[in-house]
Amino acid sequence: MTDDARERPEPPDDLIDGRTIDELADYLDRGRTPADPGIEGSAACRLALANLTRLSELSASGLRREADRDPDRDAAWISGLLDTIGAEVRSGRDIPISHPDAALRLTLTEAAVRGIVRRAGDSMGGVIMGRCVLDGDVGTPGAVIRVEVTCAMEFPMPVAGTADRLRERIRQALARHTELTVGEVDVTVDDIRMPGDPDAAADADPTEEPRR
């Protein structure tokens, strides 16, 4: 091993095709102008931009209201979401898709499938997706996998009923866009986002607990 090889620093773990989440967020804030070919030509970067856009849209309403009351908590919560986005946009494993021509090998990346799951939840309204894990052998056609997700919900959405709807939406989205064999879909509600009225918590149903 040469001295140059020994001294060459390893790329940081939090880079997405050579870019940090902060760099991608700044690029998004500039309206993606001037166009950066290095970002626009990277599937991982484009997926991160899409996730950041959804986070920005969600933040514009409910998150801003809560930030006015408890800015420290909200900043930490959004930081956690950014960490999750940074981790999930990495390509991960290849997930095969069948094709009539056996000579063709088609695949989806694990990151793309996590994006499908995230959109299924974020598009519900009142639900903000957190972590998504595909547990099982996604590379073997027909192998049963388990999907594990975390999310936050806006008060006063019914936790159990909303978790059931989210679970079904995830199943439908994966059936529509992938050939994965989905067994269990585990939904963990790890946060309740309060609406703008500071007295709304007084009306909460204490019998409803986060459901998995």
ZIWOMO-V345573 format. One record per residue. RES is the residue in three letters. PSI is psi as a letter, one per 20 degrees, with the letter a starting at -180 (none if undefined). Layout:
BEGIN
res:psi
RES:PSI
RES:PSI
END
This chain:
BEGIN
res:psi
MET:p
THR:r
ASP:h
ASP:h
ALA:h
ARG:h
GLU:i
ARG:p
PRO:q
GLU:q
PRO:q
PRO:q
ASP:h
ASP:j
LEU:q
ILE:o
ASP:l
GLY:j
ARG:q
THR:r
ILE:h
ASP:g
GLU:g
LEU:h
ALA:g
ASP:g
TYR:g
LEU:g
ASP:h
ARG:j
GLY:k
ARG:k
THR:q
PRO:q
ALA:p
ASP:o
PRO:h
GLY:h
ILE:g
GLU:h
GLY:j
SER:p
ALA:h
ALA:g
CYS:g
ARG:h
LEU:g
ALA:g
LEU:g
ALA:g
ASN:h
LEU:h
THR:g
ARG:g
LEU:g
SER:g
GLU:g
LEU:h
SER:h
ALA:i
SER:e
GLY:h
LEU:h
ARG:h
ARG:g
GLU:h
ALA:h
ASP:h
ARG:h
ASP:m
PRO:h
ASP:g
ARG:g
ASP:h
ALA:g
ALA:h
TRP:g
ILE:h
SER:h
GLY:h
LEU:g
LEU:g
ASP:g
THR:g
ILE:g
GLY:h
ALA:h
GLU:i
VAL:i
ARG:q
SER:g
GLY:b
ARG:q
ASP:p
ILE:o
PRO:q
ILE:p
SER:q
HIS:q
PRO:h
ASP:o
ALA:i
ALA:i
LEU:p
ARG:o
LEU:p
THR:q
LEU:q
THR:q
GLU:h
ALA:h
ALA:h
VAL:h
ARG:h
GLY:h
ILE:g
VAL:g
ARG:g
ARG:h
ALA:h
GLY:g
ASP:h
SER:i
MET:h
GLY:p
GLY:i
VAL:p
ILE:o
MET:q
GLY:d
ARG:q
CYS:p
VAL:p
LEU:o
ASP:o
GLY:a
ASP:n
VAL:i
GLY:i
THR:o
PRO:p
GLY:i
ALA:p
VAL:p
ILE:r
ARG:p
VAL:p
GLU:p
VAL:q
THR:q
CYS:r
ALA:q
MET:q
GLU:p
PHE:p
PRO:l
MET:p
PRO:p
VAL:g
ALA:g
GLY:g
THR:h
ALA:h
ASP:g
ARG:g
LEU:g
ARG:g
GLU:h
ARG:h
ILE:g
ARG:g
GLN:g
ALA:g
LEU:h
ALA:h
ARG:h
HIS:i
THR:r
GLU:k
LEU:q
THR:o
VAL:p
GLY:d
GLU:q
VAL:o
ASP:p
VAL:p
THR:o
VAL:o
ASP:j
ASP:q
ILE:p
ARG:o
MET:q
PRO:a
GLY:h
ASP:o
PRO:i
ASP:i
ALA:h
ALA:h
ALA:h
ASP:j
ALA:q
ASP:o
PRO:i
THR:i
GLU:p
GLU:q
PRO:p
ARG:q
ARG:none
END
